[in-house]
Amino acid sequence: MNKKVALVTGGGRGIGFGICEKLAADGFNLVLSGRSDASKVADAVEKLEGLGAEVLYCAGDVASAEDRAAMLAEVKERFGRLDVLVNNAGVAPRVRADILEATEDSFEWIMRINLQGPYFLSQACANWMIQQKRADDSFTGCIINVGSISATVVSPNRGDYCISKAGLGMMNSLFAARLGEFAIPVYEIRPGLIKTDMTAGVTEKYDNLIYNTERLVEKRWGMPEDIGKLAAAMARGDMPYASGQVIYVDGGLTMNRL
């Protein structure tokens, strides 16, 4: 198959689906992964196929080593190649708890999904990309990590989430440094306030921040397609000589201003 293949974890909804839409429009075949049953993402798959992509959905938990291995085995059997990995899947705390009261169970659950899973999925995909590069020097792989402004913006009522995203930032730098010799760039996107299921429960709070304060330069919610456009540019190779870079897509929320 000549079409490039992108694996997008959590690609069936929210930011992940916004990324998949732009990649499909750019001519990529797609692998979506998620914990939901395939029936729950059938509409998303149909929409992506309507954009011309061949789509494989792999049900599994990125936190599970067995599920990650099974996922990549399916990709190899179906497509025989992998050009782009997008580490997008992530969770917020089930309960927002002050760090003086937060539980170890919540911390461990979030770390396994938001950091440990992407770390070892990146390891496996990077080794496969290196094999492809050694077999064909024209191969151009790429890893994209979807982080969060919470890597640097403090929220003491969800410290576990913030720490997981800060760790993802270091992971981004580590893989960028290690894969440089193979010309496989690694990038991180840090979204701000994006309109998704994850932010649905705090809509009123963030509406007030966006529209009634001077915190944002661009006074609107971010949308999944905003992230998708940047991820597609990275996947296409439109950001040369920039491996390891972190790009904020947050409407200017984290900009230092007087």
Secondary structure, 3 states (H helix, E strand, C coil): CCCCEEEEECCCCHHHHHHHHHHHHCCCEEEEEECCCHHHHHHHHHHHHHCCCCEEEEECCCCCHHHHHHHHHHHHHHCCCCCEEEECCCCCCCCCCCCCCCCHHHHHHHHHHHHHHHHHHHHHHHHHHHHHHHHCCCCCCEEEEECCHHHCCCCHHHHHHHHHHHHHHHHHHHHHHHHHHHCCCEEEEEECCECCHHHHHHHHHHHHHHHHCCCCCCCCCECHHHHHHHHHHHHHCCCCCCCCCEEEECCCCCCCCC
